[in-house]
Amino acid sequence: MPDLSRRGFIAAAIAAGTVRSLPTLASKVGGRRVLTLVYDKSLGMMRAVEKLVP
């Protein structure tokens, strides 16, 4: 298991929750998905952020 700080653990937990809830949200809401890569300083790496655009 990676050595995570408290901030890193919170960011990873939020990202995991988003991944679990996003498919159900996307099926209910129409629109286009925009995927962007952002640098997360707390994790020290890039992560994907998906936005729904009407």
C-alpha positions as CSV (number, residue, x, y, z in Angstrom):
1,M,0.0,0.0,0.0
2,P,1.4,3.4,-0.9
3,D,2.5,5.7,1.9
4,L,-0.3,8.4,1.8
5,S,-0.5,11.6,3.8
6,R,-3.8,12.7,5.2
7,R,-4.3,15.1,2.3
8,G,-3.4,12.4,-0.3
9,F,-5.8,9.9,1.4
10,I,-8.7,12.4,1.3
11,A,-8.0,13.2,-2.4
12,A,-7.9,9.5,-3.3
13,A,-11.1,8.8,-1.4
14,I,-12.9,11.7,-3.2
15,A,-11.6,10.5,-6.5
16,A,-12.8,6.9,-5.8
17,G,-16.2,8.2,-4.8
18,T,-16.5,10.3,-8.0
19,V,-15.6,7.3,-10.1
20,R,-18.3,5.2,-8.5
21,S,-21.1,7.8,-8.7
22,L,-20.3,9.3,-12.1
23,P,-21.7,6.5,-14.4
24,T,-25.1,6.7,-12.7
25,L,-25.1,10.5,-12.9
26,A,-24.0,10.4,-16.6
27,S,-26.9,8.0,-17.5
28,K,-29.5,10.3,-16.0
29,V,-28.1,13.6,-17.5
30,G,-27.8,14.2,-21.2
31,G,-24.9,16.1,-22.7
32,R,-21.3,15.9,-23.7
33,R,-18.4,14.7,-21.6
34,V,-15.2,16.7,-21.5
35,L,-12.2,14.9,-20.1
36,T,-9.2,17.0,-18.9
37,L,-6.0,16.1,-17.2
38,V,-4.9,18.2,-14.2
39,Y,-1.9,18.1,-12.0
40,D,-2.9,17.3,-8.4
41,K,-0.3,18.7,-6.0
42,S,-1.6,16.6,-3.1
43,L,-1.2,13.4,-5.0
44,G,1.9,14.5,-6.8
45,M,0.7,13.3,-10.2
46,M,-1.8,13.9,-13.0
47,R,-5.4,12.8,-12.7
48,A,-8.4,12.9,-15.0
49,V,-11.3,15.2,-14.4
50,E,-14.5,14.6,-16.3
51,K,-17.1,17.4,-16.7
52,L,-20.6,17.1,-18.2
53,V,-21.4,19.9,-20.6
54,P,-25.1,20.3,-21.6
